[in-house]
Amino acid sequence: MSKKFVKIYFPDGDSVTAELSVTPEERARGLMYRKNMGFDQGMLFIFDEEGFHSFWMKNMIISLDFIWLDKEKRIVHFEQDVLPCKQEPCPTYTSKVPALFVLELIAGSVEKRKLKMFDRLDFILPNIQ
């Protein structure tokens, strides 16, 4: 499958280009084994419905910030500076309220971009069929 990307805009007008993770297989793999990711890059996980979607850092090399977004694309939870899991069992990270999307960014992004709860991110999803 060819990779699809979307531009995601933050409240300050800055943006990242995020790879889309749509299928169960893509979501399971996520950013595993990636050696680096730029400050202007990310991965957007798209789920079929709002829910309590959990993430972990198994087989990860880089540290990440996780941002959970509701159907209105508002931040409903985030975890910052999450380190790769070096030994099982790996901890999981879950939003406290249902989310439809999860955006993974390089660690430090939430702080550097001054993101806060209920900020709205802006993006238009391409046809992902």
N, C-alpha and C positions, 0 to 999 in steps of 0.2 A: 504494500500500500504506500502511495506517495504521502509524504508528510504534509500536513496543512498547518498554516500559521495564522495568527490573528494579531492585530495591533491593539494593545490595551493602553488606554489613557488614564492617567492619575488626575486627582483634583487640581494639581498645579499645572496641568497641561503636558507634562513630561510623559513619555511612553516607553513600553517594552514591546518586543516582538515575541509572542509566546507560541510555542509549538502546541498543537492541540492533542489531547489524549482523550479519546472517545470510546474506543472499544474496551471490553474487559481486559484483553491482553495488553493493550497500550497502557491502561491504567495500572495494571499489575507491575509492568516494567518501569513505568515512570522515567525517572532520571538515573536509574541504577547504572553503575559503571561509568558514568560520564566523569571525565577528568576535570572539566572546567565549564564555567558558564559566565557570560558577561553580565555586567550590571544592567545592560539593555536587553537581556534575554530572560525567558521564563518558560514555564509549561503550565497550560491551563487544562485542568481536568474537568470534563463535562459529564454530568450524571443524568440519568433518565428522569429522576425526580429528586426533590429535596429530601434530605435525610442526614443521618449522623455518619458521615463518611470518614473512616479512619485511615491514617497514614503512618508509615514507619520509615526508618532509615537503613533498612537492611541492604547490603551490597552498595551502599553509597560511598562516594569518595569526597564529595564536597558538602559543606554545611549549607543549610537552607533556611529561609523563612517560608512558612505556610500561611496562606490567607484564604479563609473560607468566605464565600459570598452567597447571599440569598438570591432568589429569583429576580430581585430588583437590582442585582449586582452591587449590593451594599455589603461592606465588611461586617460580618457577624462574629468572627473570631480570628485570632492569629496566634501563631507560635513563632518566636524569634530565635535565631541562632541555634537551630536544631542540629546537633552533631551527628555524624555518621555512627551507626551502631557497629561496635567492634566485637561484641560477644552476645550470643543469644541467651536468654530471650530478649528480643529488641522491644523497647517501649513503643506504644502506639500513641498517636496524637489525634484527638477528635474534637470537633466543634461542640460547643455547649448548646447550640440551637441548630435546627436543620439548615443545610446549605445545599445549593444546586451546583456550585462551581468551587474548585479549589485552585488557587494560583500559587505555584512554587517559584520563588525568586532566590537569588544568591543571598546568603546570610548577610544581614545588615541593611537590607533594602527597606524594610518597614521603618527603621529608625532614620535612615538617610533621607527617605521620602516624606518623613513626618506623617505617615499614615495613622489613622485612628479609627476606632469603632464607628461604624455607620457611614464612613466615607463611601461615596459611590464611584466605582470604576466604570469606564465607558469602553465598550467594544461591540462590534457587530459580528456575529458568528457567520462564517461562510456555510454554504450547503455542505453538510458533513455526511451525506448518505454514501 
